[in-house]
Amino acid sequence: MKESETSTVIVNKPRPKVLELRSVTLSGKTERTGGLLDVSLLLREGEMAMIHMERSQSSRAAASMIQGLTKPYRGDVLFQDSDWQGNDFSRHFRMRSRIGRVFDGQAWIANLNINDNLTLAGEHHGRDHKSMHHEIALWSKQFSVDPASRERPAFVEPSRLQIFQWVRALSCHPSLLILERPMRSVATTWLPALVRAVEKLRRRGTAVVWFAGSAAEASDDLSKPVLHFRWVDERLHPIADLTRSPSRSDVDDMPEDD
C-alpha cells in the first residue's frame, strides 16, 4: 500500500442497551411468586429473551420490577441506561411510557369499557390522541378485534380480552415489550399472528422479554438473537437444546454463576 493510500476499518458498534439486570435479587414471598437470585441479563435493541416457566410460577413480580413498579432486594435494573432509583417520578413516568406490557392475570379497570381501557395508558402518558388511535386501529385490524368496543371487560370472552391486551401493549411504540404468558386463554392458532407482530417491533428496535407458559411459544419464526432460559430455583438457566424436556439433573448439572 502506498503512503498516500488509506484504509478504512468499519467497526460495528453494539446496538444501544434497552434492559440490563445487574446481579438482581428479588424476594418471592412464595415459591409461586417467582423470585430471582443474583440474576444478570442484558438485552439490546431488537434482542429477545424467552423465559420458560412452570405452570405454577408467576412472572408478575419480576415484570413489575423490570417496569420500575417494585424494587429488587439487591442489584440494579436499568432501562435504556437509566435506573429506577430516587424520587424523580417524572423521569420514571417518561421511562415507563416506553414500555409495553401484557399482564399475567387481571389487567383491566372493571368499570371502563374496552375502548377506554385501551386508550387510558396512552392518555395518561400524554400521547398524541390521533396517533394513539391510529396505532390501536392498525393492531386491532391485524388481530381481527374491534377497538371501539363498548363492552366492559367482564362481558368479553377471555380469548378476545387477551388479544386486546396485545393491542394495548403493542400500540405504545414500546422500546421494551414485556409479555407475560401472552398465549393464556388464546388458541395456539393465534401464535403466528403474535409472532409476526413481535417481529415487526423487533425490526424497529424493540427489545422483548417473553415469559412463556408453554414450550410451543418458542416459534421457529422468531428471528435470532433469542436467548432462552429456564426459570428454576430463582435463577435463569440458559437452554442449549429446546427439543429436550427439562429434568432435575439438567438443572443440578448447570454451573453456578460466578
C-alpha positions as CSV (number, residue, x, y, z in Angstrom):
1,M,0.0,0.0,0.0
2,K,1.3,3.4,-1.0
3,E,1.9,6.0,1.8
4,S,-0.8,8.2,0.2
5,E,-3.4,5.4,0.4
6,T,-5.5,5.0,3.4
7,S,-7.5,2.0,4.6
8,T,-11.0,2.2,6.1
9,V,-11.8,0.0,9.0
10,I,-15.5,-0.4,9.6
11,V,-16.3,-1.1,13.3
12,N,-19.8,-2.3,14.0
13,K,-20.9,-0.5,17.2
14,P,-23.1,-2.6,19.5
15,R,-26.7,-1.7,19.5
16,P,-27.9,0.5,22.3
17,K,-28.8,-1.2,25.6
18,V,-32.5,-1.4,26.4
19,L,-32.7,-3.6,29.5
20,E,-30.0,-4.6,31.9
21,L,-30.3,-6.6,35.2
22,R,-27.2,-6.4,37.3
23,S,-26.9,-9.1,39.9
24,V,-30.6,-8.7,40.8
25,T,-32.1,-10.5,43.7
26,L,-35.9,-10.3,44.0
27,S,-37.5,-11.9,47.1
28,G,-40.5,-14.0,46.3
29,K,-43.0,-14.2,49.1
30,T,-44.0,-17.7,48.0
31,E,-42.5,-20.2,45.6
32,R,-45.2,-19.3,43.1
33,T,-44.3,-15.6,43.2
34,G,-41.1,-16.2,41.2
35,G,-38.1,-14.7,43.0
36,L,-34.7,-14.1,41.5
37,L,-31.3,-14.7,43.0
38,D,-28.3,-12.8,41.7
39,V,-29.6,-12.7,38.1
40,S,-27.9,-10.7,35.4
41,L,-29.3,-10.1,31.9
42,L,-28.6,-7.7,29.0
43,L,-30.9,-7.0,26.1
44,R,-30.0,-4.6,23.3
45,E,-32.3,-3.2,20.6
46,G,-34.1,-5.9,18.7
47,E,-33.0,-8.7,21.0
48,M,-35.3,-11.0,22.9
49,A,-35.2,-13.2,26.0
50,M,-37.7,-16.0,26.3
51,I,-38.1,-17.2,29.9
52,H,-39.7,-20.6,30.2
53,M,-41.8,-21.1,33.4
54,E,-43.5,-23.8,35.3
55,R,-47.3,-23.7,35.3
56,S,-47.4,-22.8,38.9
57,Q,-45.0,-19.8,38.6
58,S,-46.0,-16.2,38.3
59,S,-44.0,-13.6,36.4
60,R,-45.9,-10.6,37.8
61,A,-43.3,-9.6,40.4
62,A,-40.4,-9.9,38.1
63,A,-42.2,-8.0,35.3
64,S,-43.2,-5.2,37.7
65,M,-39.6,-4.9,38.8
66,I,-38.4,-4.5,35.2
67,Q,-41.0,-1.8,34.8
68,G,-39.8,0.0,37.9
69,L,-43.0,-0.6,39.8
70,T,-41.3,-2.7,42.5
71,K,-37.7,-2.6,43.7
72,P,-35.3,-5.6,43.9
73,Y,-33.9,-6.6,47.2
74,R,-30.4,-6.2,45.8
75,G,-28.9,-5.2,42.4
76,D,-29.8,-2.8,39.7
77,V,-32.4,-2.7,37.0
78,L,-31.6,-0.3,34.1
79,F,-33.9,0.7,31.2
80,Q,-32.0,2.4,28.4
81,D,-29.1,3.0,30.8
82,S,-31.3,4.8,33.4
83,D,-32.2,3.2,36.7
84,W,-35.4,3.4,38.7
85,Q,-33.7,4.8,41.8
86,G,-34.6,8.1,43.5
87,N,-37.7,10.2,43.6
88,D,-37.6,11.7,40.1
89,F,-41.0,10.4,39.3
90,S,-41.4,12.4,36.2
91,R,-38.3,10.7,34.8
92,H,-39.8,7.3,35.8
93,F,-43.0,8.3,34.2
94,R,-41.3,9.0,30.9
95,M,-39.4,5.8,31.0
96,R,-42.5,3.7,31.8
97,S,-44.3,5.3,28.8
98,R,-41.8,3.5,26.5
99,I,-42.6,0.0,27.9
100,G,-45.5,-2.1,26.7
101,R,-46.8,-5.0,28.8
102,V,-49.1,-7.9,28.5
103,F,-50.0,-8.8,32.1
104,D,-50.4,-12.3,33.5
105,G,-53.8,-12.1,35.1
106,Q,-56.1,-9.2,35.8
107,A,-55.2,-6.2,33.7
108,W,-58.3,-4.2,33.2
109,I,-60.3,-1.5,35.0
110,A,-63.6,-3.1,35.5
111,N,-65.8,0.0,35.2
112,L,-64.3,1.2,32.0
113,N,-65.2,-0.3,28.6
114,I,-62.6,-1.9,26.3
115,N,-62.1,1.2,24.2
116,D,-61.4,3.4,27.3
117,N,-59.1,0.7,28.8
118,L,-57.1,0.6,25.6
119,T,-56.6,4.4,25.4
120,L,-56.2,5.0,29.2
121,A,-52.4,4.4,29.4
122,G,-51.7,6.5,26.3
123,E,-53.7,9.4,27.6
124,H,-52.1,9.1,31.0
125,H,-48.7,9.4,29.4
126,G,-49.7,12.3,27.2
127,R,-49.5,10.5,23.8
128,D,-50.9,12.3,20.7
129,H,-54.6,11.3,20.6
130,K,-54.7,10.9,16.8
131,S,-51.5,8.8,16.6
132,M,-52.6,6.6,19.5
133,H,-56.0,5.8,18.0
134,H,-54.3,5.1,14.6
135,E,-52.0,2.6,16.2
136,I,-54.7,0.9,18.1
137,A,-56.8,0.7,15.0
138,L,-53.9,-0.9,13.0
139,W,-53.1,-3.5,15.6
140,S,-56.8,-4.3,16.2
141,K,-57.3,-4.9,12.5
142,Q,-54.3,-7.2,12.4
143,F,-55.8,-9.3,15.2
144,S,-59.4,-9.0,13.9
145,V,-60.9,-7.3,17.0
146,D,-63.0,-4.2,17.3
147,P,-61.1,-1.4,19.2
148,A,-64.2,0.7,19.6
149,S,-65.9,-2.0,21.7
150,R,-68.1,-0.5,24.4
151,E,-68.2,-3.8,26.3
152,R,-66.8,-3.9,29.8
153,P,-64.1,-6.5,30.5
154,A,-66.4,-8.8,32.5
155,F,-68.6,-9.3,29.4
156,V,-65.8,-10.1,26.9
157,E,-64.7,-13.7,26.4
158,P,-61.2,-14.4,27.8
159,S,-59.5,-15.1,24.4
160,R,-60.7,-11.7,23.0
161,L,-59.7,-10.0,26.2
162,Q,-56.2,-11.4,25.9
163,I,-55.9,-10.2,22.3
164,F,-57.0,-6.7,23.4
165,Q,-54.0,-6.9,25.9
166,W,-51.7,-7.5,22.9
167,V,-53.2,-4.5,21.1
168,R,-52.7,-2.2,24.1
169,A,-49.1,-3.3,24.7
170,L,-48.0,-3.1,21.0
171,S,-49.6,0.2,20.2
172,C,-47.5,2.4,22.5
173,H,-44.4,2.3,20.2
174,P,-42.5,0.4,23.0
175,S,-38.7,0.3,23.3
176,L,-39.3,-2.7,25.6
177,L,-42.1,-5.2,25.3
178,I,-42.9,-7.4,28.3
179,L,-45.1,-10.4,27.5
180,E,-46.3,-12.5,30.5
181,R,-47.9,-15.7,29.3
182,P,-49.3,-13.9,26.2
183,M,-51.0,-17.1,24.9
184,R,-53.0,-17.6,28.0
185,S,-56.7,-18.3,27.1
186,V,-55.8,-17.9,23.4
187,A,-55.9,-20.8,20.8
188,T,-52.4,-21.8,19.5
189,T,-53.6,-20.8,16.0
190,W,-53.1,-17.2,17.1
191,L,-49.4,-17.7,17.8
192,P,-48.2,-16.9,14.3
193,A,-50.1,-13.6,14.3
194,L,-48.5,-12.6,17.7
195,V,-45.0,-13.7,16.5
196,R,-45.4,-11.5,13.3
197,A,-46.4,-8.5,15.4
198,V,-43.4,-9.1,17.8
199,E,-41.0,-9.5,14.9
200,K,-42.3,-6.2,13.4
201,L,-41.5,-4.4,16.6
202,R,-38.1,-6.1,16.9
203,R,-37.1,-4.8,13.4
204,R,-37.9,-1.3,14.7
205,G,-35.5,-1.9,17.6
206,T,-37.9,-3.1,20.4
207,A,-36.3,-5.4,22.9
208,V,-38.6,-8.2,24.2
209,V,-38.9,-10.2,27.4
210,W,-41.3,-13.1,26.8
211,F,-42.4,-15.1,29.9
212,A,-43.5,-18.3,28.2
213,G,-46.2,-20.5,29.7
214,S,-45.6,-23.3,27.1
215,A,-42.7,-24.6,25.1
216,A,-44.9,-24.2,22.0
217,E,-44.4,-20.4,22.2
218,A,-40.8,-20.9,21.1
219,S,-41.8,-20.4,17.5
220,D,-39.2,-21.1,14.7
221,D,-40.4,-17.9,13.1
222,L,-38.8,-15.8,15.9
223,S,-35.6,-14.4,14.4
224,K,-32.3,-14.5,16.2
225,P,-31.0,-13.4,18.6
226,V,-33.4,-15.1,21.0
227,L,-32.0,-16.1,24.4
228,H,-33.9,-19.0,26.0
229,F,-33.8,-19.6,29.8
230,R,-35.5,-21.9,32.2
231,W,-36.5,-20.2,35.4
232,V,-35.7,-22.7,38.2
233,D,-34.7,-22.2,41.8
234,E,-34.8,-18.4,41.4
235,R,-32.2,-18.5,38.6
236,L,-32.3,-18.2,34.8
237,H,-30.6,-21.2,33.4
238,P,-29.6,-20.9,29.7
239,I,-31.3,-23.6,27.4
240,A,-29.0,-25.0,24.8
241,D,-31.5,-27.5,23.3
242,L,-35.1,-26.6,23.2
243,T,-36.0,-30.1,21.9
244,R,-35.1,-31.7,25.2
245,S,-37.5,-32.0,28.0
246,P,-36.1,-30.5,31.2
247,S,-35.1,-32.7,34.1
248,R,-34.0,-32.1,37.6
249,S,-30.5,-33.4,36.7
250,D,-30.2,-30.9,33.9
251,V,-30.5,-28.1,36.4
252,D,-28.4,-29.7,39.0
253,D,-25.6,-30.1,36.5
254,M,-25.6,-26.5,35.4
255,P,-22.6,-24.5,36.6
256,E,-23.3,-21.8,39.2
257,D,-22.9,-18.2,38.3
258,D,-19.6,-16.7,39.1
